[in-house]
Amino acid sequence: MTFLEQELKKMVGKEPAFTEQRYVGNACYGRLTDNIRVKVNFQTGGIADHYDRLKVTLLNRNEGIIDSMVLTFQDVLGIKKTSNPNFRDGVNPHIWSYGRETKWYVYQPGEADYKKMSEAVNTYLEVFKEPVETMQMGQRME
């Protein structure tokens, strides 16, 4: 599993809103409902090889893209303080690729950061899930 695949797996979370995850390159694919598939992938925001956001796309198996949303690490996690004197005001969290190496630049997210990203992805996906009807004993459908 590549570095991007490992990080994406952490950001999708331990209890994702979608099932049957498959990790390929910088993307994760899965199933939200019978007809809706999910693609979550890293994207750059204007600087090549600086991955500072996730794009979540919902796909209908027969009709194509339903909706998509971009979640920037800065919007979800905020500017992160570091002990590095070159970044006194903090750093915008991002992954960068340089040569053959891909890693977090200056700031390494912690468990709470991964949880926040996972919650942001899942909150968005929950909007598109089929409602589950709960019926109690003796209750009739109208």
N, C-alpha and C positions, 0 to 999 in steps of 0.2 A: 504494500500500500504506500503510495507516494505521500509526501508531506502535506500537500493540498488535500488529498483524500482523508488523511488522518484528522486534519483541522476541521474539515467539513463535517466529518462524523461527530466531532465534539460539539459543533455548532447546531447540528440537527437535533442532538440531544439523545438522552437515554430512553425517553418516552415520546417519540415523534408523533405528530398528528396523522402521519401517513405510514403505510406498511410497505413491505417488500423493497427495502432500500438496496440500490445498486450504486456503487461508487466507481466512476470512470473519469480519469483525469482530474479536472477541477470542478466536476459536477456530481450531484447525487440525484438519482431518479427513483421514483416510487409511485405507489398507488394511494390516492385519497379516497376514491369511491370506485364503483364498477366502471364508470366511464371517464373519470377524471384522473389524470396522471400529474405528478409533480416533478419539476426540475428545479433544483437549488444549485446555483453555481457562483463561484467567485467572479468578480468583475473589477476592472480598473476604472478609475475616475478621471482619466485624462493624462495620467503619467504611466507610460508603458511599464509593465512588470511590477506595479504597485497595486496590490489587490486590497482595496479598502472598503469593499461592500459585497453583499450577497444579493443576487437577483433570484427571486422566487417566481416561477412561472407555472401556471396551471394550464394543462393541455387536455382537450377533449380528444379522445381516441379517433373520432371520425371527422371532427370539424376543425381541429387545430387549437390555436391559443385562445384561452378564455379570458385570462387576466394575468397581470404580472405586477410585481412590486419590488423596488430596490430598497434595501436596508443598509445604510452606511454604518460602519463601525462607530464613527463619531456620533451619529444620531442616537444609536442604541447604547453605546458605552461611555460616550463623552470623551473629552480630552483627558489623557492619562498622565499623571505626574510620574516622573522618573528621577532616579538619583544621578542621571547623566547630566553633567554641568552644561552640555551643549543644548539641552532642552529644558531650560529653567521654567518655561511657561507650560510645559507638558508636551505631549506628542499625540498626533492623530494616529490611532492604532491602524497598522496595515502590515500585510505580508509583502515581502519583496523578493524578487528573483534577481540574482546577480551571478552571471556566469553559470556555473552548475549548481549553485546553492540557492535554496528557497527557504526563507525563515521569517519570523516576526522581526520587524525593524524596531529596535530599542526596547519597546514594551512587549512583554510576554503576558498574554491574558491568563487570568486565574480561573478557577472553577466557577466563581460567581459571574465572571464575564461570559463564559460559555453558556451558563444557564440563562443569562439575559438574552443572548442571541437566540437560543433555542426557544425561549418564550415568545420572542418577537415573531419568529417564523411560524410557530404553532398558532399564535393568536390570529395571524393573517389567514392561515389555512382553515381554521375553525369556521370562518365565515362561509366557506364553500362546502362544508360537510353536510351530508344529508341529515335532517333532523331525526332524532330517534324518539319515537313515540313510546312513552311509558304508560302502561295501563295497569291499573290495580284490579284485583279480583272483583268481578261483578260490574266493572265499568264497561259501557258500550261505546263503540265508535259511532259517530254521527255523520 
